[in-house]
Structure formats: C-alpha cells, structure tokens
Amino acid sequence: MTLSLLVEASDGRARAGTMTTARGTIRTPVFMPVGTRGAVKTLDTMDLERLGPPIVLANTYHLMERPGADLIAEMGGLHRFMGWDGHLLTDSGGYQVFSLEPKISERGATFRSVYDGSYVELSPERAVAVQELLGSDIAMVLDVCTALPADRAVLRDAVDLTVRWAERSRQAHSGGDQAQFGIVQGGVEVDLRVESAERTVAIGFDGYAVGGLSVGESRSRMVPALAAATGVLPADRPRYFMGLGDPVGLVEAVANGIDMFDCVLPTRLARHGTALTGEGRLNLKNLRFARDDRPIDPGFAHPLSDRYSRAYLRHLLVTNEPTAGRIITLHNLAWLADLTARMGLAIREGRFEALRAEIWSAWAPGETPHPG
Amino acid sequence: MTLSLLVEASDGRARAGTMTTARGTIRTPVFMPVGTRGAVKTLDTMDLERLGPPIVLANTYHLMERPGADLIAEMGGLHRFMGWDGHLLTDSGGYQVFSLEPKISERGATFRSVYDGSYVELSPERAVAVQELLGSDIAMVLDVCTALPADRAVLRDAVDLTVRWAERSRQAHSGGDQAQFGIVQGGVEVDLRVESAERTVAIGFDGYAVGGLSVGESRSRMVPALAAATGVLPADRPRYFMGLGDPVGLVEAVANGIDMFDCVLPTRLARHGTALTGEGRLNLKNLRFARDDRPIDPGFAHPLSDRYSRAYLRHLLVTNEPTAGRIITLHNLAWLADLTARMGLAIREGRFEALRAEIWSAWAPGETPHPG
C-alpha cells in the first residue's frame, strides 16, 4: 500500500502509532492545520517548519478555482508551489461545495463559483484528477456531505451516492505515491454509519475519514455515530475525523479510535483574539488582560510565542495590528500539537482516561464524557 | 555622551561608521523599520531578530494613546513589552500630530485624538516624559512640522518655535541611557535650514534629524535643503532623515551625509503587493507573474523569502491571503537592509558614486543625481 499505519499502543479504543508514506512518517494522533489556499493564514511555510506539524491540509475547491490546478502542476505541484516538504492532505472540495447549495446528480455536483459566480462542475473523477495535479500525499474522495439535522431518507440517499462516487473515485485514481481516503457518511444514524463504513471499506482505501459530523450535530449524538463508524473500520488503516478542532471533541474522537483531525477553528479563533489554554478559551481582547504580564498560557511554554505577554497581545488586538493574529495562530497551533502529542503519550503510558478527564474539566467543567 | 558615532570611512560627503549606545552598536548608514504600535505590521519580534535590523522605530503618539505610556512603563518599558532587545527610536509624535490639524500655541499642540475624538495636548515636556516612560534608546524632540509647499513666513515661524521647543525639550530630558535628538526644520528654504541647524546644534543634542522633507516637496528642491542642513551639523553626531524609504531618496540622502532613515513605505508597499528589487518596484499582483517561478528578486537571495516564487505570491495576493503581505514585508526589509549595507561597503571601498549611479539607473532610469 502507498500508506501504512503501525498502531504501537492502545488504551481502551484510543490508539497511538506511526503512519508511513513515501514522504516520511507521521506520529498519530495528529492535528492538521488548514492552509486553505496553500498558506496557513498569517504564517509562511518557514513558520510551519518551525512549528513542525508533519502534515497540513489544503482545499481542493479553492485551489482549483485560484490559481487553478493546471497552474500548480506547471509550477511543480503544491509542495513546490508552497515551498513545503512536509505532508499535504487535500480535501475533495465536497465540504465547500455543499455549502454552495449545489445541484446534485449521479454525475456530480454543479454549483456557482464563490469567485466569479460562474457554474462549476465537480465530479468524483474531476476531484481525483485535480488532486493528482496538486500532488498531495493524501487525496480525499468526493462525498455527499449533508447538513444536520437531516431526514433519514436524505441521509440514506447521501450514503448510497457517496458509495457509488467512492467506487468511481477509486477507479479513477492512478495511485503512484498519492494515498486515497474514502469517506463515511450517514449523519447521526448509527445503522447508516455502520453500513456506509462497511461499503466504503469493501471498496478498499488507504485510509478512512468520518465526514459530515461537524455540520450541526450535538456532541451527544455525534459520539454514537462516530463510534459506530470506527467500530467497523479496519484497525490497520488511519481514521480521520474531518473538521474537528476543539479540545473536548479531539479527546472524544481519539477515545473512539480516531487518528487524524483538521479544523480552521484554532487559526480562525486566533485571528479573532481567542487563545487555547489550559484554562480553556481566553478572549485576549478582554480588559482584564490589559496589565497581565503573563504569557498566553503560563502552563505551556513554547519558544515561538511565550515571550509575548497577554498585555502586549491585548494592545495589538484592540489596535487591529495584524501581528496579534499571527502570534496567537502560532500559539494555538503549537498548543493543539502539544495536546495531541500528550494524548499519544498518555495512550502509550496507559493513562489516557486521566488526560481525558483533565481536558473535560478544563474545557467543559461540570460535564462528563459520554460512554465511548 | 549617551551616544557616540565613529565615522570610519567617507566618500565625498557620504559616510559609514558605527554608532554606540548603552545597548550596543549600530553600523551606519542604517534603515529603521517602523513598528508604529510596538510591532512591525505582519511580523513579530522574533521575525525582527531573524531579519536583524539593529534599530526599530515606534510612534510615541500612537503608544501614548493606546495602550498608554504609563501602562507600558508598568510593564517594564517598550523593549520588554515588545520582547525586543535591539535598539528603539521613538519619534516625538510631531509628525502624526501635524496631520491632525492641531491648534499650535507657544505651550504646545492641541488636537483631536484619532482614537476617540477627544482633545489631546502634547507639549515638548510631555513628549519628553512620554518617551522616558517608553524607555526608548533614542528620543526625538517635539517639532513643528509644516506641510510643503509653505509660505516662507510660515516656515520662519515653524523654525523659531521648533528651536524654542527644542530648548525646553533639552531642559526636560533627564538623560540616563536615553539619547535625545534635535530636529532641523525650514522646508526647502536653504537659509532657514542653515539657521535651524545652527540654532539646534547650539542647544546640543546627541544627534540631529532633518525633518519636514518628506511632506510634499520634489526631490530637486529637497536635496539643496538637505545639503544645507547637513553642511552645518557636527561631523561626530549621527544625522537622521525622517520619513525616507525609497532607494533613490536613500542614496541621495547618504550622498549628502545622512546616517539614519525610517519609513513606512517598504512595509506598506509590501502589504499592497509591491516588492523592492534590483529591477525597481514590482507589483506582484500583475498577471505577468502568474507563472513566474523565480523568487521576488533573482539577484537577491535572502533565506527568509527566497523560497517563495512570484507565482505563489501573486496567487496569495489575488486571493487576499495575509501570508503574502508577510513574505513581501520580510523581503522588502531585508532588501533595504542589504541596500544600506551595500552603501556602507561602497563608502568604505571608495566606490559610492558607482553604486549611486547603479541605483539611479534601476529606480529612476533616464534621470541623473542632482549635484550633491
């Protein structure tokens, strides 16, 4: 296979391991920062190297529109275009497309471009071809992503069409060094999640994503659907929860056997002045930080951000200085990378439940985990 | 003296040397990036360390309004607030204030705050006190900065009042490790420039600035006024041209005996997509760069920016990704630092005129330097 996963430790259903591709290795669990258009907002590629995420996500839909997949291929592919030697995962465009109220047919999705209003067609085959031009290390199949809550009949149709598109995507994929992941759908319907997972696994992909669970559902309905899906997915293939970035969500996903996540949340929050810390979310614009000489998270020293005080950041935020968003972006990404590393270590040392309880108490005080 | 300058070489009127303060040394000529509110836009302090400017400018007016000089003093001063161990120069607020249509009296300037519209008073003594709270290495006196063109009578009054304010500023300054610079005014009137310089030198400062020459005059009228002022300034004190950042302006200022400059131009241009290069200014948004795989300036390799192609930057610019402004800011500041270093080396090697001609031919083709 193009990509392999060695599960080195597990604790309950949580697991820690090493994923290997032609490009190198990735320790799991892993959070993937989002570089929508080939850049993580406010950072450049050298910043990413200093932060050290082993893998970054880029958005197929945005890149196929601007600057275009052909242009990126001409420039040597997305890695070379960005100057990035680490791993890249490209989504299929499905998530963006389904926010644009597309017309769905057996063939694919038709929708209006967010850039110029023109009609764009995205088929499973085109999503494969575009991602091959981008040259990402991991490509995703085009799926039908349904906003929740949704009627069971709608979810049923989405599962069926997603499976048929997955078959076509697998056919269309030329392989080489690029891995391809299938996507499990089914909303919060446990039996549909199981069926979607079984049928996707039957096609056979390098890894499997759980999609459509960050689109409106409550956590109490999300966890059973997630657990149902991961219960069916093969143990030796990576499992990726799409669009998850809050600490409690992350620890619950890991508790249910997930290895990979991505989300714009930590970077978007950062640009709006909100930091992730051991005390929970801090809105650094708050007046109470005006004379606070401590670093963003006194319990987390990181060389890229710990010299800057809350007072300094508050000043930069209230005066709209772009430097603030940059520093908090560096912090939030470093903090989440540390959180996932701590989860991996806790799994290896058989104390994952203690860390899970700690994260719940800092981030959702008074609440408790749902039975996994 | 708090600050000394050793002129180590000269070529015509151009000079290269080393400035020494309690904090360390600065090789001249030197360009000072502008960190208006305690940050260079899109960069953080670690970026400045990697870029390596020995001195950065911050704006007294903006910092006294937000977050306030008392708060910064409470946080240990501006160096500690920013996390910056290099030199800081603070302007006096004069330049900002005079764009706010102030009411001027013998006592000082009264004007409306850009932040909340309230009335603010800035006197020479208050400008000194605020800069002492900020704890910069070099403080500037409050001056009367006249927009050009201006009537001779207006310039005459501005010179007189600037001198009286300079006397009060020198009295008010407590010294210590903070150097204080006087400012020469007089518009483009050569005799007023000479008089202003003589009277300011008679007061006795650690260094001297030439102010009010980046406020509307043409280069052909600027150079004689500049030359008249620097002709009078003592050879063993640094000379600072306020608000100058274009390559031809820089080389002409150095040709006329200037050691220091600052300007928002290289950073502001960068955020709008314009790069400084050996070919002149490049607007990287231009379609002709869409497939240009070369770095910003193929003749200037800098480790912070030379991995990024023009095609990549054009893509980030046209999609409004903030990363673009950051990369071009790094490039423009590195490029200008290199230009000033090349000027210093050329002076030391007795070939300044050749470099001057080279800069003119790249940046103002067809024009020639004015007699120095």
Boltz contact constraints between the chains, C-beta under 6 A:
constraints:
  - contact:
      token1: [A, 37]
      token2: [B, 319]
      max_distance: 6.0
  - contact:
      token1: [A, 37]
      token2: [B, 321]
      max_distance: 6.0
  - contact:
      token1: [A, 39]
      token2: [B, 316]
      max_distance: 6.0
  - contact:
      token1: [A, 39]
      token2: [B, 321]
      max_distance: 6.0
  - contact:
      token1: [A, 39]
      token2: [B, 323]
      max_distance: 6.0
  - contact:
      token1: [A, 41]
      token2: [B, 322]
      max_distance: 6.0
  - contact:
      token1: [A, 42]
      token2: [B, 322]
      max_distance: 6.0
  - contact:
      token1: [A, 44]
      token2: [B, 323]
      max_distance: 6.0
  - contact:
      token1: [A, 44]
      token2: [B, 326]
      max_distance: 6.0
  - contact:
      token1: [A, 44]
      token2: [B, 327]
      max_distance: 6.0
  - contact:
      token1: [A, 66]
      token2: [B, 319]
      max_distance: 6.0
  - contact:
      token1: [A, 67]
      token2: [B, 315]
      max_distance: 6.0
  - contact:
      token1: [A, 75]
      token2: [B, 311]
      max_distance: 6.0
  - contact:
      token1: [A, 81]
      token2: [B, 312]
      max_distance: 6.0
  - contact:
      token1: [A, 83]
      token2: [B, 307]
      max_distance: 6.0
  - contact:
      token1: [A, 83]
      token2: [B, 308]
      max_distance: 6.0
  - contact:
      token1: [A, 307]
      token2: [B, 83]
      max_distance: 6.0
  - contact:
      token1: [A, 308]
      token2: [B, 83]
      max_distance: 6.0
  - contact:
      token1: [A, 311]
      token2: [B, 75]
      max_distance: 6.0
  - contact:
      token1: [A, 312]
      token2: [B, 81]
      max_distance: 6.0
  - contact:
      token1: [A, 315]
      token2: [B, 67]
      max_distance: 6.0
  - contact:
      token1: [A, 316]
      token2: [B, 39]
      max_distance: 6.0
  - contact:
      token1: [A, 319]
      token2: [B, 37]
      max_distance: 6.0
  - contact:
      token1: [A, 319]
      token2: [B, 66]
      max_distance: 6.0
  - contact:
      token1: [A, 321]
      token2: [B, 37]
      max_distance: 6.0
  - contact:
      token1: [A, 321]
      token2: [B, 39]
      max_distance: 6.0
  - contact:
      token1: [A, 322]
      token2: [B, 41]
      max_distance: 6.0
  - contact:
      token1: [A, 322]
      token2: [B, 42]
      max_distance: 6.0
  - contact:
      token1: [A, 323]
      token2: [B, 39]
      max_distance: 6.0
  - contact:
      token1: [A, 323]
      token2: [B, 44]
      max_distance: 6.0
  - contact:
      token1: [A, 326]
      token2: [B, 44]
      max_distance: 6.0
  - contact:
      token1: [A, 327]
      token2: [B, 44]
      max_distance: 6.0
